[in-house]
Amino acid sequence: ICIASGARQYAGYAVPLAGELCELFPAEGGGERVLLKTARSARDNDLLQAEARALREIERGLAGQRVRAHFPTLIEHLLVSDAAGARRQMNVLRAEQGVVSLAEVIRAYPAGLDPADAAWMFNRVLAALGSAHSLGLLHGAVTPAHVLVRPADHNGILVGWCASVPIGEPLRLRSPAYAADYPPEVAARQPATPATDIYLAAACMARLLGGDPFGP
């Protein structure tokens, strides 16, 4: 994939990474590695737009603060035409180096991670959520696939902001792979609150420790 945006040129160098609704194309552009994120269907452009709005708000609200490191960086967003002529929203995100998702960690440690390691990961998730909530934002999809950790510096990064909404609005979607992990207000289309994100984070950590979030 090759994309031109003003003075920037983005050139893909690897096969895309498949998310539930989006494809992420590893690329190089502007002297750095990036991910070009686009929904598989143009009908889901609004989800990429929601992510761009949330990440812009996070950048404005947290610039210069240490907690800013727990969030992805949006370089720009643009509309591109696909082979069929449909216009697709594309978010250009800075690629994080040396990270793995909690989904990968769970697959590598099916019996559960050492609680001391799980503790620092959970701490990073809570720090990110607390900061986002202070800005009036809900993540809406705190699942193992959306938490990246970097063992080298013990950082945690909360990615996948397509489901984000302002506090008090119902979530617009649930992750099919983790649909059972959502609290009851989501299926009932009731207003989501910070507790919604915390509930999801707790289910995520239960999986990380080798448990069933809803087991005995």
Secondary structure, DSSP 8 states (H G I E B T S, - for coil): -EEEETTEEEEE-S--EE-SSEEEEEEEETTEEEEEEEESSGGGHHHHHHHHHHHHHHHHHHTTSGGGGGS--EEEEEEEE-TTS-EEEEEEEE--SS-EEHHHHHHH-TT---HHHHHHHHHHHHHHHHHHHHTTEE-----GGGEEEETTTTEEEE--GGG-EETTS--S---GGGGGGS-HHHHTT----HHHHHHHHHHHHHHHTT--TT--
